[in-house]
């Protein structure tokens, strides 16, 4: 009987080649998907590129949230009286109020130290700290106050340098104050002049006058009064829905004269930022430390605040969900936060006097940390943050960055 011929090995080569090709293609596809869903694809450091020496220190703003059932930062609770009632999520019985602080921010290559209120008070004796900006900076100011108050209640309440509110911790002579301002620049209602004018001639009858070169009086003295200044201007206040371009447009003035042709809001924002940054750098006290905080995101889903939008998440978002809400490329629902960050960076990129406090990426994940229906409004509050909560981590970042600057 004839012996059967051996198997033809060469006949398997095309099949094996095809399988290898498919495997490589699949792996490359997965790699591409992973890079698109990575936190790095939406890091605000793409808007704020690192300074040349940034590689020497860990980037606190680049990281992820880790669940920690024993949170290190629970240094105060809802009994702190300075918490605005709409932000007091524990007392307002928000479902996940106690879980919000159990998520810890973990930078990629290091740890972000938890705020130590006693150490901060002792280290920053005889210091004045000012928060200048909208209600989100008040959110951060209240967080800092409540953490410091756990150490001592020996304090004086007053309004330094035109502040909306302020406190001095007497034993340490440490003052913290909040200066309310939305646009940074002075603004107010404007209506057509009976004698006519340049805007009237263009058909404008009413709106808001914004003097791009004049700081709002609430904070004009803050730079010279405070040793440390944390500033912001809210993207919400520059949104078309806030100042309707037809019914109540922003009309920009400089040197007391109308800027013609009329500027769109984004160009007005650039003028305001340029002028206000100049003003602060010229008027700050000797040795003053200046921060500009990046944008705090909103998390409305299914519509804006007046369109039935909600924020009912009980856990942080995953990267894919963050991109859906904030991607500039995909015109995400809450895209304005990154757009305003771009304008902020353009104004600060050549300013050595300012340090950027980059809270955007860590905050974009936290759709679970807003007051939502517990805020007491007739709509979900998906803009401000529960206290205790996310802004405690902003202060962790603030204190750690300040420590680096001062070499502590």
Secondary structure, 3 states (H helix, E strand, C coil): CCCCCCCCHHHHHHHHHHHHHHHHHHHHHHHHHHHHHCHHHHCHHHCCCCCCCHHHCCCCCCEEEEECCCCCCCCCCCCCCCCCHHHCCCCCCCCCCCCHHHEEEEECCCCCCCCCHHHHHHHCCCEEEEEEECHHHHHHHHHHHHHHHCCCCCEEEECHHHCCEEEEECCCCEEEEEEECCCCEEEEEEECCCCCCHHHHCCCCEEEEEEEEEECCCCCCHHHHCCEEEECCCHHHHCCCCCCCCCCEEEEEECCEECCCCCCHHHHHHHHHHHHHHHHHHHCCCCCEEEEECCCCCCCECCCCCCCCECCCCCCCCHHHHHHHHCCCCCCCCCHHHHHHHHHHHHHCCCCCEEEECCHHHHHCCCCCCCEHHHCCCCCECCCCCCCCHHHHHHHHHHHHHHHHHCC
